[in-house]
Amino acid sequence: MERQTTVASRVVYTGIGLHSGRDVTIALNPAPADSGIVFERTDLAGLPRVSAQAVNVTNTMRATTLERGEAKVFTVEHLLAAFYAMGIDNCLVEISSVEPPVADGSSLPFLQLIESAGLACQDELRQPPIVVKEAISVRYPDKFIAILPYDGFRITFTSINPHPLLGVQFGDYEITPEVFARELAPARTIGFMHEVEALKAQGLALGGSLENAVVYDDKNCLTPLRFTDELVRHKILDVIGDLALAGRIAGHVIAVKSSHALNTALAKEIVKASM
């Protein structure tokens, strides 16, 4: 049996939120065993907290939102993916606004932040992963996500996008700390110029820029790519962060055009099936 882990020391990171456009500081703090990943809103009276659990998902428009009482945070998936991949069970995330920093649009800065904090093993044993015993799926008319029994954690994703430079992208990864750090963590979120005004009218993408997203106009990519298939790699990163809300999982995820809505719906179904 493995022991639980937390960060070994407090580390701080400051930036702006992708959608809110607000300045924000997060601090990762060591946390007691069995506490999980918890966000604490340091800018609100009473320091309200919300746990990173599927039951607390309240919105999935363009990002995953967690909410409990006065505590609300969104666009948490990139940070949660880094926690999951690096094996962090417990952490108190102090956050001074509604949204973590977007950083460069990927999980890499959060992975590096966790590495700088170090990992500390705790005395208590880690709960065994949720073992998927039969297929669970969530389907929309033109997209789906499913998880099948598997000895390990694997994600197979097919992305289909009408942009002439994107088209069909396919990714298939066994999720380990090494694979995550090398192949997935650097992949950034994708944006399109034709969507910018509509998103801003909804109060979204207010902090987006060429420095924190891969941006496409009608014909060109305006940002140098880190991977030729950066879109599908980032989609897989999002799946990891969203399914982390269910806990540690043993299963093979297969997805076509999945989104935060489908990912978090599957997380809730996985939790339900494990009860």
Secondary structure by P-SEA (a helix, b strand, c coil): cbbbbcccbbbbbbbbbccccccbbbbbbbbcccccbbbbccccccccccccccccccccccbbbbbccccccccaaaaaaaaaaacccbbbbbbcccccccccccaaaaaaaaaabbbbbcccccccccccccccccccccccccccccccbbbbbbbbbccccccbbbbbbcccaaaaacccccbbbbbbccaaaaaaaaccccccccccccccccccccccccccaaaaaaaaaaaaaaaccccccbbbbbbccccaaaaaaaaaaaaaaac
